[in-house]
Amino acid sequence: MNRVLLHKEEPVESQEAQAYRYLFERTSDGVLIADTDGKIISINPAAVAMLGITHEEARAQRLPSLFRHNQSL
């Protein structure tokens, strides 16, 4: 994310980053972000609800195992 340091170590999100975060958190679509190894970096509330797991459980998994256990998707 684009962050600006105002004081020592107090990052502040740019207006654009805040807009993307708002969309990510508020959309009714399930969205997740994974690295090239399939490790989940971030998951929005809609995806958490769809998958029936917690945010922490999702971040502890990789994409293949996450969707293998959720065949209803």
N, C-alpha and C positions, 0 to 999 in steps of 0.2 A: 504494500500500500504506500501511497505517497504520504510521507509524514514530514512535518516541519518541527524543528526543535526551537521552542520559545525560550526555555530556561535550560538549565543543566541537562536533565534527562526527562523532560516532559513532552513526549511527542504529541502532536496535535494533527489529526487527520485533515487533509485538504477538503475543500467543499466537494470536489469531485469524488474523492474517496468516501466521504460521508454519504453521498447520493448512492453510490454502488452498494455500500453496506446496508443502507435503508432498503434498497430493492432486494438484496440477498436475504435479509431478515424477514421482510414483509410479504414476499411473493407466496402465492399458494402452491407454486410448483416446487417440487423437491429438487434442490440443487446441492451438489457436493463438489469439492475440489480435491483432486488427488495428485500426488507427484508421479513421476515416470515409473516408479516401482509399484504403483497402485495403493500406496499408503494414503489414507484419507487425512487431508490437512484441515479441511473445514467442511461443515455440513450445516445447512440451514434448518430452522425449526420444522418446516413442512416435510423435509426429507426424514428427519428424526421421527415425526409422527407417522409417516408412511411406512417406515421400516420397523416401527415398534421397538426401537432401542433408544438408549440414552445417547447424548452427545459424546460422552466419554467412551461408551462401548463402541460407537462408530469409529472414533479416532484410533481405537486400539486394533482395528481390523484393516484388511486390505480389500480392494474392490471385489476380486473374485470370490472370496469367502463371504463377504457381506451379501452379495446377491445370490449366491448358491443356497443360502439359508432362507431366502425370501422369494420362493418360487411364484408367489402370487403376483409379482410385479410384472 
